[in-house]
Amino acid sequence: MSKPIVPQMPFVWPEPRVSSGVGSYETALPFEQAARAALAVFGVVSAIDAKAVNWMEGYLADSTETKLRLVISIHPTCRTTEADLHDLLRLVERHGDRAAFKVFPEASLLDRSSNLLCLCGADGDAAVSVGPTENMGFAPASPSQANLASIVTAATFEACRKWFDYLWGIAGPLRPDIATSMPDLVLPEGDIEAARMWEDYRRRCLAYDLATEPPVRAMVDPESGEVVLVDQNDDPVASPTEAIGVPKLDPLSEYVARVFELGALVSVDKSTRIPPLEAPVKPEWFGVDSFRQTGMVRAQTSIKVAPFDEATLKKIDRLRRVSGELLPRYSFALADGVRWMPKQAIPLFEAALTAANEDAKKLLGDTMGDDVQAILASQRERIRNDAQRMYEAYHPGGKIPDNAVGNILDELKARLDKTKADKLIPKVAYSPVAFNPSQKSEWSSPWGQAFALLKGIAEFPREAMTNRFFWQGIRTDEDALIKAMNVAGDHLVAEYGGRKAKQRAEVELELIKQLEDASGDALAKCWALWALITTGKEDAVVALVEGSATVAPKIATGE
């Protein structure tokens, strides 16, 4: 049996490797990793037993911040017992308002609820696990039961929330008397002949009529989980999805799609940016027209006044723009002006923003103190004298009006007042993004951005090991950032920092540069770069660099 399966969202469980017995999940709950990472879990689960209750206990005990709200669906003869319901009540006693449960008894034995768990992460991510498998996923799952675990959009999660709030409203409270009085019902036993008839019928259902229906068998790859249908001679036959034209992702497309899901587009929110402290003033205050035109010749006059000396102003202005300077250190370029950041890197990036913001506040505090009016009063004569000299440049022997100096000081005060905000550097915005290889036309292709992303991912650890200026100005733990930026399973990261890894990094960086400059389309380059990142194999890159564009995908996939 292959190594335990640790599924990455989105995934459907139980997957074919588990159903066929050639693989097993690392944890009893397939979506365990996502569930443990959630700060809040809500939804409806059916027919729970001690396994589910024990998981809830562990979830609540592991952190004092986690919260749980569940509607427990029960039906006649289900596995839930009086003891299970009492255990839920004890959970509420131990954890207070962090845990709450309601019960929804189904009307009959034939009624079954959905099983929907909604997971709210600390970073705002929303995920769901939904499907027919009971007991939170601890019940044995039939191969015919498709349960989906996936990160979902805010709109989808909102629809789940509304649905759950309604169900919570019509469900009943879980009280001691409700738990104690639950009937202990069991399915009536049938006779032996009925069981034999059903088993015989079941065998006939799953058998093929060899005369008219050639038998088909499913073969599951223990590594990738890929399913291939074969006939009695082990020759491949068309799958039902192939027969109706459903597109199938090749290994590269699936790999790139999953990489994209591990991050988000990130951009500086310019609306939150503090304006430059150097304030523009009206040329009319100096007795000059701001705009003048003579025939086809136009002239425009611009005048600015600074509250501090030029050196101090440059320091403050650099800190004011630090979001844009830090962004390339924690993200990858998809295109000009478009950057993608791994979700794992967001906490490190925001910690760097916080540190830079504190630096900016300290510099401003040291420069101007807490009283804007006082600093302007101390600079009044300097500003007046500088303004007077500027005025004389336009009007020799003239004197700048007092109200003009007052207007300049008012403009500077308005600028400096905005530095009292809690955030002196602009915020950023994150937006979800997805990769869809089928979205292409005569004028569009997703593979250019895919190559740009893979190229940035590959270059990051290699530059970090070989460029002595790479870490200059980065106030983050090196190992933590390398781990956060490794979203593609880079073969070289496992050996990061070693002498052989550094030598290898230099060679591979040169190959990546040659690949970027080589002819050939972006898709072929992605195949080659994928092989280099995941296995360290250079053959596909070399083939493209030497002009063999058609060879790269075959080499990358081992054909």
ZIVENQUI-V488675 format. One record per residue. RES is the residue in three letters. OMEGA is omega in whole degrees, -180 to 180 (none if undefined). BURIAL is 1 if it has 9 or more other ideal C-beta (glycine too) atoms within 8 Angstrom, else 0. D_FIRST is the distance of its C-alpha to the first C-alpha in Angstrom with 1 decimal. Layout:
# ZIVENQUI-V488675
res: {RES RES}
omega: {OMEGA OMEGA}
burial: {BURIAL BURIAL}
d_first: {D_FIRST D_FIRST}
This chain:
# ZIVENQUI-V488675
res: {MET SER LYS PRO ILE VAL PRO GLN MET PRO PHE VAL TRP PRO GLU PRO ARG VAL SER SER GLY VAL GLY SER TYR GLU THR ALA LEU PRO PHE GLU GLN ALA ALA ARG ALA ALA LEU ALA VAL PHE GLY VAL VAL SER ALA ILE ASP ALA LYS ALA VAL ASN TRP MET GLU GLY TYR LEU ALA ASP SER THR GLU THR LYS LEU ARG LEU VAL ILE SER ILE HIS PRO THR CYS ARG THR THR GLU ALA ASP LEU HIS ASP LEU LEU ARG LEU VAL GLU ARG HIS GLY ASP ARG ALA ALA PHE LYS VAL PHE PRO GLU ALA SER LEU LEU ASP ARG SER SER ASN LEU LEU CYS LEU CYS GLY ALA ASP GLY ASP ALA ALA VAL SER VAL GLY PRO THR GLU ASN MET GLY PHE ALA PRO ALA SER PRO SER GLN ALA ASN LEU ALA SER ILE VAL THR ALA ALA THR PHE GLU ALA CYS ARG LYS TRP PHE ASP TYR LEU TRP GLY ILE ALA GLY PRO LEU ARG PRO ASP ILE ALA THR SER MET PRO ASP LEU VAL LEU PRO GLU GLY ASP ILE GLU ALA ALA ARG MET TRP GLU ASP TYR ARG ARG ARG CYS LEU ALA TYR ASP LEU ALA THR GLU PRO PRO VAL ARG ALA MET VAL ASP PRO GLU SER GLY GLU VAL VAL LEU VAL ASP GLN ASN ASP ASP PRO VAL ALA SER PRO THR GLU ALA ILE GLY VAL PRO LYS LEU ASP PRO LEU SER GLU TYR VAL ALA ARG VAL PHE GLU LEU GLY ALA LEU VAL SER VAL ASP LYS SER THR ARG ILE PRO PRO LEU GLU ALA PRO VAL LYS PRO GLU TRP PHE GLY VAL ASP SER PHE ARG GLN THR GLY MET VAL ARG ALA GLN THR SER ILE LYS VAL ALA PRO PHE ASP GLU ALA THR LEU LYS LYS ILE ASP ARG LEU ARG ARG VAL SER GLY GLU LEU LEU PRO ARG TYR SER PHE ALA LEU ALA ASP GLY VAL ARG TRP MET PRO LYS GLN ALA ILE PRO LEU PHE GLU ALA ALA LEU THR ALA ALA ASN GLU ASP ALA LYS LYS LEU LEU GLY ASP THR MET GLY ASP ASP VAL GLN ALA ILE LEU ALA SER GLN ARG GLU ARG ILE ARG ASN ASP ALA GLN ARG MET TYR GLU ALA TYR HIS PRO GLY GLY LYS ILE PRO ASP ASN ALA VAL GLY ASN ILE LEU ASP GLU LEU LYS ALA ARG LEU ASP LYS THR LYS ALA ASP LYS LEU ILE PRO LYS VAL ALA TYR SER PRO VAL ALA PHE ASN PRO SER GLN LYS SER GLU TRP SER SER PRO TRP GLY GLN ALA PHE ALA LEU LEU LYS GLY ILE ALA GLU PHE PRO ARG GLU ALA MET THR ASN ARG PHE PHE TRP GLN GLY ILE ARG THR ASP GLU ASP ALA LEU ILE LYS ALA MET ASN VAL ALA GLY ASP HIS LEU VAL ALA GLU TYR GLY GLY ARG LYS ALA LYS GLN ARG ALA GLU VAL GLU LEU GLU LEU ILE LYS GLN LEU GLU ASP ALA SER GLY ASP ALA LEU ALA LYS CYS TRP ALA LEU TRP ALA LEU ILE THR THR GLY LYS GLU ASP ALA VAL VAL ALA LEU VAL GLU GLY SER ALA THR VAL ALA PRO LYS ILE ALA THR GLY GLU}
omega: {-178 -179 -177 -177 174 -172 176 -180 -2 176 176 179 -3 180 -174 180 180 -179 -178 177 180 179 178 179 180 -179 -179 178 -174 -178 -176 -175 180 -179 -180 -179 -177 175 179 178 175 178 -180 177 -176 170 -180 171 -175 180 180 -180 178 178 178 179 179 180 -180 -177 -176 -178 178 -177 -176 -179 -172 174 -176 167 -179 178 178 178 -179 178 -179 -174 -178 -179 175 -179 180 -180 176 177 176 178 178 174 179 179 -177 -171 174 -174 175 -180 176 -177 169 180 175 178 -180 -172 -177 179 -176 -178 177 179 166 170 -175 174 179 -172 178 -180 180 -178 179 178 179 -180 178 165 -176 179 -174 -174 -174 173 179 -176 179 179 175 -177 177 175 -180 -179 179 176 -177 172 -173 166 -176 179 179 -180 178 -179 178 178 177 -180 -179 179 -178 179 177 -180 178 -178 -177 178 -178 179 176 -178 178 -179 177 180 -175 -173 -179 -179 179 -175 176 176 178 179 175 180 -176 -178 179 179 180 180 -179 -179 177 178 -179 179 180 178 -175 -179 178 171 -173 -178 -175 -175 178 -178 179 -179 180 176 -175 176 -176 180 -174 -176 180 -178 176 177 -179 178 -176 178 -178 174 -179 173 -177 176 180 180 175 -176 -179 173 177 -178 179 179 172 -177 -180 -179 178 179 -178 180 -180 176 180 -178 -180 -179 -178 172 -180 180 178 179 -174 180 -180 -177 173 -178 178 -179 175 -170 173 179 -177 177 -180 178 177 179 -177 175 179 -178 -180 180 175 -177 -179 -179 179 178 -180 -177 178 -180 177 180 -179 179 -177 176 -172 -178 179 -179 179 178 -179 -177 178 178 180 -178 -170 178 -180 179 -179 -173 -180 -179 -175 -177 179 180 171 180 179 177 -179 -177 -177 -177 174 179 179 -177 -176 179 179 179 -178 174 177 176 179 179 179 179 178 177 -179 179 179 179 178 179 179 -175 -172 180 -177 -173 179 -178 -178 -179 178 177 180 -179 -172 -177 178 -180 179 -177 179 178 179 179 177 -180 -179 177 177 -175 -178 179 -179 -179 -179 -180 179 -178 177 177 178 179 179 180 178 -180 178 179 179 178 -176 178 -178 178 179 178 -180 -180 179 178 -174 175 178 178 178 180 179 179 -179 177 180 -176 -179 -179 179 -179 178 -175 -179 176 180 -169 176 177 179 179 179 -180 180 179 178 179 -179 -176 -171 -178 -179 174 -179 -179 -171 -178 -175 178 -172 -174 180 178 179 -179 -178 176 -174 -178 -179 -178 177 179 -178 -177 180 -178 -174 179 -176 -178 -174 -177 179 -180 -172 176 -180 -177 180 180 179 178 179 -179 179 -180 -176 176 179 177 -180 178 179 179 180 -177 -175 174 -177 -176 -175 -180 179 179 178 177 -177 -178 177 179 -179 -177 -170 -175 -175 180 -177 -170 -177 178 -180 -180 179 180 180 173 180 -174 -176 -177 -172 -180 -179 179 -176 -178 176 -180 none}
burial: {0 0 0 0 1 0 1 0 1 0 1 0 1 1 1 1 1 1 1 1 0 0 1 0 1 0 0 0 1 1 1 1 0 1 1 0 0 1 1 1 1 1 1 1 1 1 1 1 1 0 1 1 1 0 1 1 1 0 1 1 0 0 0 0 0 1 1 1 1 1 1 1 1 1 1 0 0 1 1 1 1 1 0 1 1 1 1 1 1 0 1 1 0 0 0 0 0 0 1 0 1 1 1 1 0 1 0 0 0 0 0 0 1 0 1 1 1 1 1 1 1 0 0 0 0 1 1 1 1 1 1 1 1 1 1 1 1 1 1 0 1 0 0 0 1 0 1 1 1 1 0 1 0 0 0 1 1 0 0 1 1 0 1 1 0 0 1 1 0 0 1 0 0 1 0 0 0 1 1 0 0 1 0 0 0 0 0 0 0 0 0 0 0 0 1 0 0 0 0 0 0 0 0 0 0 0 0 0 0 0 0 0 0 0 0 1 0 1 0 1 1 0 0 0 1 0 1 1 1 1 1 0 0 0 0 0 0 0 1 0 0 1 0 0 0 0 0 0 0 0 0 1 1 1 1 1 1 1 1 1 1 1 1 1 1 1 0 1 1 0 0 0 1 1 0 0 1 1 1 0 1 0 1 0 1 1 0 1 0 1 0 0 0 0 0 0 0 0 0 0 1 0 1 0 1 1 1 1 0 0 0 1 1 0 1 1 1 1 1 1 1 1 1 0 1 1 1 0 0 1 1 1 1 1 0 0 0 1 1 1 1 1 1 1 1 1 0 1 1 0 1 1 1 0 1 1 1 0 1 1 1 0 1 1 1 0 1 1 0 0 0 1 0 0 1 1 0 0 1 1 0 0 1 1 0 1 1 1 0 1 1 1 0 1 0 0 0 1 0 1 0 0 0 1 1 0 1 1 1 0 1 1 1 1 1 1 0 1 1 0 0 0 0 1 1 1 0 1 0 1 0 0 1 0 1 0 1 0 0 0 0 0 0 0 0 1 1 1 1 1 1 1 1 1 1 1 1 1 1 1 1 1 1 1 1 1 0 0 0 1 0 0 0 1 0 1 0 0 0 1 1 1 1 1 1 1 1 1 0 1 1 1 1 0 1 1 0 0 0 0 1 1 0 1 1 1 0 1 1 0 1 1 0 1 1 0 0 1 0 1 0 1 0 1 1 1 1 1 1 1 1 1 1 1 0 0 1 1 0 1 1 1 1 1 1 0 0 0 1 0 1 1 1 0 1 1 1 0 0}
d_first: {0.0 3.8 6.7 8.5 10.8 14.4 16.4 19.8 22.8 23.6 20.6 20.3 18.1 16.3 14.9 13.6 9.9 10.5 13.1 11.3 8.4 5.6 5.9 8.4 11.5 12.6 15.7 16.8 19.1 17.6 20.9 21.3 22.1 24.9 26.2 26.6 28.4 30.9 34.3 35.1 33.1 35.0 34.4 34.1 31.3 31.6 31.2 30.0 29.4 29.0 25.5 27.2 30.3 28.5 26.8 30.3 31.7 29.3 29.9 33.6 33.6 31.7 34.6 38.2 38.2 35.6 37.1 35.9 37.6 36.1 37.5 35.9 36.0 36.5 37.3 38.6 36.0 33.4 31.2 33.4 35.8 39.0 37.1 34.8 37.8 39.6 36.7 37.1 40.8 40.1 37.9 41.0 43.2 41.1 40.5 43.6 43.8 40.4 39.0 40.6 39.6 41.2 40.5 40.8 41.0 40.4 43.2 41.5 38.4 37.7 37.7 34.6 34.6 32.5 30.0 30.8 30.2 32.1 31.2 34.0 33.1 35.5 35.9 36.9 33.6 33.1 29.9 29.1 26.4 27.8 26.7 27.0 24.4 26.6 26.6 26.0 22.5 21.6 22.3 19.7 19.6 20.1 18.7 22.4 22.8 22.8 23.2 24.2 24.0 26.4 29.1 32.3 35.9 38.7 40.3 37.2 36.9 40.6 40.3 37.6 39.9 42.9 41.0 39.8 43.3 44.7 42.3 43.0 46.7 46.6 44.1 45.6 45.6 43.4 46.1 46.1 48.0 45.5 42.6 44.6 45.8 42.6 42.7 40.0 39.5 37.1 36.6 39.0 37.6 38.1 39.2 37.0 38.4 37.4 33.8 33.8 35.4 32.8 29.9 31.7 32.4 28.8 27.7 30.5 29.5 26.0 27.4 29.0 32.6 32.0 35.6 35.5 31.9 29.5 26.0 23.5 19.7 17.3 14.5 12.2 11.2 7.7 9.8 13.1 12.6 15.5 16.5 18.5 20.6 21.4 24.1 24.3 24.6 21.4 23.9 23.3 25.6 26.9 25.2 27.6 27.8 28.6 31.3 33.1 32.9 30.6 29.8 26.2 25.5 24.6 22.1 25.2 26.8 23.8 23.5 27.3 27.5 25.0 26.9 30.2 29.0 28.5 32.3 35.7 39.0 41.4 45.2 48.2 50.1 53.6 55.3 54.6 55.9 59.0 61.7 63.1 65.7 68.1 70.0 71.5 75.2 77.6 79.7 82.6 82.8 83.9 86.3 84.2 82.9 79.1 79.4 82.2 82.6 85.3 85.0 81.7 81.1 79.2 78.8 76.7 77.2 74.5 75.2 72.8 73.6 71.3 71.6 70.6 71.0 68.9 66.7 65.7 65.3 62.8 60.7 60.6 59.9 57.0 55.4 56.2 54.0 51.2 48.6 48.9 48.7 45.6 43.7 42.7 41.3 38.7 38.0 37.6 40.1 39.3 42.9 46.3 46.8 43.3 40.8 37.3 36.0 32.5 32.5 31.2 34.4 36.9 37.4 38.2 40.5 42.3 42.8 44.4 46.6 47.7 48.6 50.6 52.3 53.5 54.8 56.7 58.2 59.2 60.9 62.8 63.8 65.1 67.0 68.6 68.0 67.9 71.1 71.1 74.8 75.6 73.8 75.5 78.8 78.4 77.6 80.4 83.0 80.6 79.4 83.0 84.1 81.3 81.9 85.7 85.1 82.9 85.6 88.3 86.3 86.9 90.3 92.2 94.3 92.8 91.2 88.0 88.6 87.5 85.6 83.5 82.4 81.7 79.6 77.6 77.0 75.9 73.4 72.0 71.8 69.8 67.3 67.1 66.8 63.5 62.1 62.4 59.2 56.1 54.2 56.1 53.4 52.0 48.9 46.1 44.4 40.8 40.0 36.7 35.8 33.3 32.4 32.9 32.7 34.6 37.6 39.5 43.0 45.7 46.4 43.1 39.6 36.9 35.7 38.6 37.6 33.9 34.9 37.2 34.5 31.9 34.8 35.7 32.2 31.9 35.4 35.2 33.3 34.9 38.3 37.7 37.1 39.9 42.7 44.7 46.3 43.0 42.9 46.7 47.5 44.0 44.2 40.5 38.0 36.6 33.1 33.0 34.3 32.0 29.0 30.5 31.3 27.9 26.7 25.1 22.5 25.0 23.8 27.1 27.1 24.6 27.4 30.3 33.5 32.8 35.3 32.9 31.7 35.4 36.2 33.3 34.4 37.9 36.7 34.4 37.2 39.5 37.1 36.6 40.4 40.9 38.3 40.2 43.5 42.1 43.1 40.5 39.4 37.3 34.3 34.0 34.4 31.6 29.3 30.4 30.3 26.8 25.6 27.8 26.6 22.8 22.6 26.1 26.8 30.5 30.9 31.1 33.6 35.7 35.7 37.1 39.5 40.8 41.2 38.4 37.3 35.5 33.3 31.7 29.3 28.1 27.6 25.8 23.2 22.9 24.9}
